[in-house]
Amino acid sequence: MAFLLLLMAASLAASATAAMEAEPACSPSLCGAVQVRYPFWLDGGGGGNVCGYPSLRLECRGGTPVLRLPSGDYRVHRISYGDNGDDGTFTLHDSIVHNSRCPLVVGRNLTLPEGSPPPFSLTGNDMNVTFYLRCPFNASPSHMVACLEEADGVHHTYAFKDGDYLLPYEFNSLCQDVVGMPVLRSSLGGSRWIHRVFRALRRGFELRWTRALEGRCRDCENSGGLCGHLGDAPYQFTCFTAPAAPAPAPALPLSL
């Protein structure tokens, strides 16, 4: 008798597992040390139905979540989910800024996706740093990025943060390139900040992500559902039923 009860329990558990695998991937998952859950989602490249906002699609590359923006790929460090219906935030940095004390590339101008409302926006924790690259003049050494000096001794690179006085030189017209990037304000506090500028780039910046405010997704969430899409192309919006908490397994009678 005890053997039959155990066999029935195992069969029920297998059926429940199969049913769960047939549902879209709404459960939290890990990419490295970052927990990814709704409305963010990990694209494993295998198709299938997905719970999450299209703009919050992440790829897990080498244990790091990566978000693709119009300006390129960015590595995500941390996600705040803004529970209780609030908007959340996340920190990220440009993937071409490598872990070196003096990268050959300082980054690229940030471009965020458009929308009404836009899915992302900078926060009050950010400030902008502008790099003027390969400028053919000597300006203030306090803004000079020494490790990016050109070998000819003539061209120099300078960095200015929000609120700095831009010296009376034609930076925009004479320098070969201009790159503006957000960083966390806390990364550049105090004096001699120029020596910490690359560390600030690697620490990244913060974006606010916006919950659905209207349309089908808002209606779906208001009804207790989760917004998502079917894996078949083209994009097909779907409102999934939020997964219920698993019920406790029934206790099996003891056989004597």
Residue pairs with C-beta under 8 A, 6 or more apart in sequence:
1 255
2 255
5 252
5 253
5 255
6 252
9 249
9 252
13 249
23 49
23 240
23 243
24 48
24 49
24 50
24 51
24 228
24 240
25 41
25 42
25 48
25 49
25 50
25 51
26 38
26 51
26 226
26 228
26 240
26 242
26 243
27 37
27 243
28 35
28 36
28 37
29 35
29 36
29 37
29 42
30 36
31 42
31 58
31 60
31 63
31 64
31 65
32 60
32 63
32 64
32 65
34 64
34 65
34 76
34 77
34 78
34 79
35 79
36 42
36 58
36 60
36 65
36 79
37 81
38 51
38 52
38 226
39 51
39 52
39 53
39 56
39 209
39 211
39 226
39 227
40 52
40 53
40 56
40 58
40 79
41 50
41 51
41 52
41 53
41 56
41 57
41 58
42 58
42 59
42 60
42 65
43 50
43 57
43 58
43 59
44 60
47 231
47 232
48 231
49 228
49 229
49 230
49 231
49 238
49 240
50 228
50 229
50 231
51 226
51 227
51 228
51 240
52 226
52 227
52 228
53 119
53 212
53 217
53 227
54 229
54 235
55 113
55 115
55 119
55 120
55 209
56 67
56 119
56 209
57 67
57 68
58 65
58 66
58 67
58 76
59 65
59 66
59 68
60 66
64 75
64 76
65 75
65 76
65 79
66 73
66 74
66 75
66 76
66 95
67 73
67 74
67 76
67 92
68 74
69 110
69 111
69 112
69 113
69 120
70 111
70 112
70 113
71 108
71 109
71 110
71 111
71 112
72 94
72 95
72 96
72 108
73 95
74 92
74 93
74 94
74 95
74 204
75 92
75 93
75 95
75 204
76 90
76 91
76 92
77 90
77 91
77 92
77 93
77 203
77 204
78 90
78 91
79 88
79 90
80 88
80 89
80 90
81 88
82 88
82 89
82 209
82 211
85 211
86 211
87 208
87 209
87 210
87 211
88 208
88 209
89 123
89 206
89 207
89 208
89 209
90 206
90 207
90 209
91 184
91 203
91 204
91 205
91 206
91 207
92 204
92 205
92 207
93 201
93 202
93 203
93 204
93 205
94 107
94 108
94 110
94 181
94 201
94 204
96 105
96 107
96 108
97 103
97 105
97 106
97 107
97 198
97 201
97 202
98 105
99 202
100 198
101 147
101 198
102 147
102 148
102 198
103 198
103 201
106 131
106 133
106 148
106 179
106 181
106 198
106 201
107 131
107 179
107 181
107 201
108 179
108 181
109 179
109 180
109 181
110 180
110 181
110 182
110 205
112 118
112 119
112 120
112 121
112 207
113 119
113 120
117 210
117 213
118 210
119 209
119 210
120 207
120 208
120 209
120 210
121 207
121 208
121 210
122 182
122 205
122 206
122 207
122 208
123 206
123 207
123 208
125 184
125 185
125 186
125 206
126 182
126 183
126 184
126 185
126 205
126 206
127 161
127 162
127 182
127 183
127 184
127 185
127 188
128 161
128 162
128 180
128 181
128 182
128 183
129 159
129 160
129 161
129 162
129 180
129 181
129 182
129 183
129 188
129 197
129 200
129 201
130 159
130 160
130 161
130 178
130 179
130 180
130 181
131 145
131 157
131 158
131 159
131 177
131 178
131 179
131 180
131 181
132 157
132 158
132 159
132 160
132 171
132 172
132 175
132 177
132 178
133 148
133 157
133 175
133 176
133 177
133 178
133 179
134 150
134 155
134 156
134 157
134 175
134 176
134 177
135 155
135 156
135 157
135 158
135 169
135 171
135 174
135 175
135 176
136 154
136 155
136 174
136 175
137 156
137 169
137 174
138 156
139 156
139 158
139 167
139 169
140 158
140 167
142 194
143 158
143 159
143 160
143 164
143 167
143 194
144 156
144 157
144 158
144 194
145 156
145 157
145 158
145 159
145 194
145 197
148 157
149 156
149 157
150 156
155 176
158 171
158 175
159 194
159 197
160 166
161 188
161 193
171 178
172 178
181 201
181 205
182 205
183 197
183 200
183 201
183 203
183 204
183 205
184 200
184 203
184 204
184 205
184 206
187 196
187 199
187 200
187 203
188 196
188 197
188 200
193 200
211 221
212 218
212 220
212 221
212 227
216 227
216 237
216 239
217 227
217 237
217 239
219 239
220 226
220 227
220 239
221 227
223 239
224 241
224 242
225 239
225 240
225 241
225 242
226 239
226 240
226 241
226 242
227 237
227 238
227 239
227 240
228 237
228 238
228 239
228 240
229 235
229 236
229 237
229 238
230 236
230 238
